[in-house]
Amino acid sequence: MKTKIFRIQGKFMMGNAIKPFTRELKAINEEEIKEKIYSEFGSKHHIKRNKIMIEEIDEISADEIQDPLVKALIKE
């Protein structure tokens, strides 16, 4: 299976505030992306899954990548 690059946009509840987020991650499919987002926000920010609203998941090409860490992963 070939991995793809996805751009994920959404919002999460931090206390009483709703904060937007945009992430670029490498994964096989959208289900894996969702699991990575829930896991990352849960471990770093102690946010429960029901407080994370994923609004959009788009597959992007290597030319569209903005995150320098993801760009470095592609070049390997």
N, C-alpha and C positions, 0 to 999 in steps of 0.2 A: 504494500500500500504506500502510495506517495503522499507525503505531507504537503499541506497547502498553507498559505498565509491568510489570516482572517483579521479584519478590523471590526472590533466590537464596540458598540456605543450603547450607553444606558445611563441609569441613575441609581444611587443608593442612598439609604437613610443613614445619616450620621447624627445621632441625637435627634434633635427636632428639625434639622436641616436636610434638604435633598441636594445631593452633590452629583453633578454630571461626571461621567468618565468616558474615555476613549482609550482602548488598548489594542495593540497588535500582537497576535500570538500565532505560533506555528502549531498545527494539529492536523489530524487525518480528516475529521468531519466536525459538523456543528455541535453534535452532542458532546464530543470531547472538549470543545471550546467552552461550552456552558459549564461543564464540570470544573475546568481549570479556573474560570472566573469565580465561581462560587467558592472553590477551595482557597484561592488567593486572597479574596476579600475576607473570608472567614478567618484565615490564619493571621493576616497582617492587621486587620482592623476590627476583628471580633464581631463581625456583622453576620447575622443569620441570613440564610438563603431567601427567606420571604421578604427581606428588606432590600434585595438587589433586583432591579428591574432591567433586564436586558432588552433593549429596544430594537437593535439592528445588528445583524451579523452579515458582513459582506466578505466574499473572497476577493483578495486583491493580488495584483501582479507584483513582481519584484521591483518594478519601476515606481510603484505607488507607495512603497514602504517608507515611513518617516522615522520610525524608532531605530536608533543606531544599533541597539543590541540585536534586534531581529535582522537587520541588514548584515551584521557580522555572522549570524547563524547561517544565512543563505550562502554566503561566500565560501563557507567551509566545504 
